[in-house]
Amino acid sequence: MVKNNRNILIIALIALVNMLGYGIIIPILYAYSKKYGLSDFQNGLLFAIYSICQFISTPIIGRLSDKYGRRPMLIISIIGTAISFFVMAFAPSAIFLFIARALDGLTAGNIPVAFAVISDSTNMEERPKAFGLIGAAFSFGFVFGPAISALTVSLGSGIPFIIAGIITIIAVVMTILYLPETNKHTGEVKQGKLFDLSRLWHTLFDPNVGITFLISLIFFLAFSCAIIYGFQPFTLNILHINQSQNAIIFTLFGIVGLISQTFLVGYFSKKLGVKKSFSIALLCTAFSLVLMFFANSLFFFIGASLILGVFNSIVQTLIPTIISEESDAKSQGSIMGLNASYQSIGMIIGPILGGIIATLSIPAPFIVGSFLVFICFIFSFQVLQKGIKRETAF
């Protein structure tokens, strides 16, 4: 049972602590960097450098975790995140902000490695619920992280970063003391390049995982276009709400996601099956973005956002679940690292696309995002295909 699996509970705590640190810095990063004299364009580069470095590093860290073990790579990656927070807190100039975000991106392998630990520690039936628990831990941290930031930033602009660093060190200590090595196939992964750009391309055509990777890339591109970029311009310029009200909507979004990942993912996966639940969640996500596009009142928009929060959480939980089932036990770290790279590509392109589209029409990123998610829905019927031999090629 998932609730009695010690490794899952430890990873959930690590995920919670890790995302708590991340949630603390995100609401203040833009304003904090402005104090160093960065222009909006430079600020965009500061946000992008994390995803660019993450794109490069996650498949490498994932593959190394297959070769040398989950535990050492998890420890190294979380230490890198902690150091980056302290560098941000005490940065003497703007260049150190870029160094810190690059370091955080280069060591951002803790999430795919944590997912690999879940794959190592569960059977096929347990994984949807286990990944849902980890997703809930992420949501829980992201709900309370911004609150901590709001309460402490008045004490000093660098204080939230220091708190985030201390919290992340707690995650390091927890990993060292309590998490055993879960990779029973250490060293069995095929020899190959640590970072292979051609493999990243060719994997999209792999009969086992190619379609799921393509869905992951397009979905995160759509999400970052519509929500990471499109959300704030719409609420501030169309609905005319203030930053405090905006934060409340984000908090509600996080709470709904927390409930969805804790209770609904496992329930729907058990009742309907993983594949059908995935397709339905994608269709409902696309529909919610259409509702947000047509929202002409705050109440209507909040309702659409809550629908999005429920089904987006199910999609994001089932993507790693499906990928773990489509790949063999020896390649879980590599496969999760590759998935994180595809997601990073989406997160790099999405906000740029959203910014371009919003210059034509502020609500347009929502409808474009909906169209992209609907494409994912069509592709979803091709995941978890039967009769294809899993290959230790990743």
Summary of the structure (lengths in Angstrom):
residues: 394
radius of gyration: 19.8
end to end distance: 29.0
largest distance: 59.6
contacts: 1477
relative contact order: 0.15
helix: 81%
strand: 0%
